[in-house]
Amino acid sequence: MNRFVPLLLMAGLLFAAGCSKAPETAAPAGPASTGGSGKKLTLGFMPKSKGNAYFISCKQGADEAAKELGVELLFDGPTDPDPAKQNEIVENWITQGVDAIAVACENKDGISTALRKAKQKGIKIVTFDSDAATDAREFFVNQATPEGIGYALMDEAARLTGEAGDFAIITASLTAANMNEWRKHIDARLAAKYPKMKLVTVRPCDDMKDKAQSEATALLSAYPNLKLIMAICSPAVPGAAEAVKQAGKTGTVKVIGLGLPNENRRYVKEGVTQSVILWKTVDLGYLTIQATYAVAKGELKAGATTFKAGRLGAMEIQGDNILLGKPFVFNKDNIDQFDF
């Protein structure tokens, strides 16, 4: 969810450093799980950025799974989204000799070389949230299909605007692989179903709320007929909402996006943000570690069509994608039912 922020009803959803700092370790509390050498398995778990609430929520689920499985979990990542830092951390984990790595990739091409090197050393690779090149990992834990996310966002935007008018997108970065996939399906849905709507621009916010607010303020000035801002990374949703609120355009310019209920509750209840779309981020972290463990143990291999993931039960696998579920829409009517 770096910068992003690509939704079932979730009991605990979504929703989030530098290499100079020692990685955090989740203390295992079950029988120690071992690899073929008899040693306890060590799994690296890397977000796009450690400070993003989306990935902090994912870590809660990862810690839960690590405790159940009795593995050592190393949590480390850039303080802010930084592909070079991600590569450095992968190199550090190769040197340490971890058994497996789970990573949300900030730059698909940039990190794949480092992940291929890890694979050559016998380290198993699983990606989550945002994928690497397919030959650089074994499986991708997909929070929802890109089509499902893109269609959900576009359909909600159309519903709120009466299927007509200008809208803009604020993304984390123009290179984020997962968000670019979502945008392809947003564009396809727009072209196929909503000919009276127009996407006027796509602006990056570097996965930062303050920059998203600045970008949204600029959009409101540059496009006076703007009817909706669609924020597709979690920090951008409250950032865009604050810009709309300060501009006195609450209700006139709608705000939707991918984000956490707790970060957006106030704006939703005030009517500034109409809808927040997401998946269970806690479950995403939990599923990722369950899958990474199973791959490291040789229990999950290419060709599998289902995978039993602890408390989540049997999960569907499409090709090399392990699917968490479908998007869910949080709004004024239901957002108080969720706390994450």
HELIX and SHEET records of a PDB file:
HELIX    1   1 ALA A   53  LEU A   69  1                                  17    
HELIX    2   2 PRO A   83  GLN A   96  1                                  14    
HELIX    3   3 LYS A  108  GLN A  120  1                                  13    
HELIX    4   4 THR A  134  ALA A  136  5                                   3    
HELIX    5   5 PRO A  146  THR A  161  1                                  16    
HELIX    6   6 ALA A  177  LYS A  193  1                                  17    
HELIX    7   7 LYS A  209  ALA A  222  1                                  14    
HELIX    8   8 ALA A  236  GLN A  246  1                                  11    
HELIX    9   9 PRO A  261  GLU A  270  1                                  10    
HELIX   10  10 THR A  281  ALA A  296  1                                  16    
HELIX   11  11 GLY A  310  LEU A  312  5                                   3    
HELIX   12  12 ILE A  335  GLN A  337  5                                   3    
SHEET    1   A 9 GLU A  24  ALA A  26  0                                        
SHEET    2   A 9 GLU A  72  PHE A  75 -1                                        
SHEET    3   A 9 THR A  42  MET A  46  1                                        
SHEET    4   A 9 ALA A 100  VAL A 103  1                                        
SHEET    5   A 9 LYS A 124  PHE A 128  1                                        
SHEET    6   A 9 PHE A 139  ASN A 142  1                                        
SHEET    7   A 9 ASN A 321  LEU A 323  1                                        
SHEET    8   A 9 ALA A 314  GLN A 318 -1                                        
SHEET    9   A 9 THR A 306  LYS A 308 -1                                        
SHEET    1   B 6 MET A 197  PRO A 204  0                                        
SHEET    2   B 6 GLY A 165  THR A 171  1                                        
SHEET    3   B 6 LEU A 226  ALA A 231  1                                        
SHEET    4   B 6 LYS A 254  LEU A 258  1                                        
SHEET    5   B 6 SER A 275  LEU A 278  1                                        
SHEET    6   B 6 PHE A 328  PHE A 330 -1                                        
END                                                                             
